[in-house]
Amino acid sequence: MARLSEDMIREMNEMMENQLQCVQGLDRIEKMKMKTKIRQQSKWLGAVLNPSPKVIMEKMQKKMPDVFSALPYGFRDELKDFLEENTRNFGKRH
């Protein structure tokens, strides 16, 4: 049974936070609230057994619709590619 590593979760959070910094239409307080939401996802992400990119993306979009609507176009694909790349070898490790 594989899980996302803390490093992978941290890198994913950093990707989202960095993209959020580039968004022009949000003020500082809105960005801070969204960053808090992103960081709060770490707990359940680390607990998911045998995660698939599709399930993770769907759950994250349901939990943070405001964050995903603010992120730049194409970032979802970039995040999905990151997840696919990092979860590809889960079955081979054990």
C-alpha positions in Angstrom: 0.0 0.0 0.0 1.5 3.2 -1.2 1.0 6.7 0.1 2.2 10.1 -1.1 5.4 11.1 0.6 5.7 14.3 2.7 8.2 15.6 0.1 5.8 15.1 -2.7 3.0 16.7 -0.8 5.2 19.7 0.1 6.3 20.1 -3.5 2.7 20.0 -4.7 1.7 22.6 -2.2 4.6 24.8 -3.2 3.6 24.5 -6.9 0.1 25.6 -6.0 1.2 28.5 -3.8 3.7 29.7 -6.4 1.0 29.8 -9.0 -1.3 31.6 -6.6 1.3 34.3 -6.2 1.1 35.1 -9.9 -2.6 35.7 -9.9 -3.3 39.4 -10.3 -7.0 39.8 -9.2 -6.6 38.7 -5.6 -5.6 40.8 -2.7 -3.0 39.7 -0.1 -5.6 38.5 2.5 -7.4 36.4 -0.1 -4.1 34.8 -1.1 -3.2 34.1 2.5 -6.6 32.4 3.1 -6.1 30.3 0.0 -2.6 29.3 1.0 -3.9 28.2 4.3 -6.5 26.0 2.6 -3.7 24.5 0.4 -1.6 23.6 3.5 -4.5 22.0 5.2 -4.8 19.5 2.5 -1.5 17.9 3.6 -3.1 15.7 6.3 -5.7 13.9 4.2 -3.2 13.7 1.2 -0.8 11.8 3.4 -3.5 9.4 4.6 -4.7 8.3 1.1 -3.8 4.7 0.4 -2.8 3.9 -3.2 -3.7 7.3 -4.5 -4.5 7.9 -8.2 -4.1 11.3 -9.8 -7.7 11.3 -10.9 -9.0 10.8 -7.4 -6.6 13.3 -5.8 -7.5 16.0 -8.3 -11.2 15.4 -7.9 -11.1 15.6 -4.2 -8.9 18.6 -4.1 -11.1 20.5 -6.6 -14.2 19.6 -4.4 -12.4 20.8 -1.2 -10.9 24.0 -2.7 -13.1 25.2 -5.6 -12.2 28.8 -5.0 -8.4 28.0 -5.2 -8.7 26.1 -8.4 -10.9 28.7 -10.0 -8.2 31.4 -9.2 -5.2 29.4 -10.5 -4.0 30.1 -14.1 -5.4 28.1 -17.0 -3.4 24.9 -17.6 -2.2 24.5 -14.1 -4.6 21.6 -13.4 -2.9 19.7 -16.3 0.5 20.5 -14.9 -0.5 19.3 -11.4 -2.1 16.2 -12.9 1.1 15.4 -14.8 3.1 15.9 -11.7 0.9 13.4 -9.8 1.0 10.9 -12.6 4.7 11.1 -12.8 5.2 10.6 -9.1 2.6 7.9 -8.6 3.6 5.8 -11.6 6.0 3.6 -9.7 3.9 3.0 -6.6 3.2 -0.6 -7.6 6.9 -1.3 -8.4 8.3 -0.1 -5.1 6.8 -2.8 -2.9 
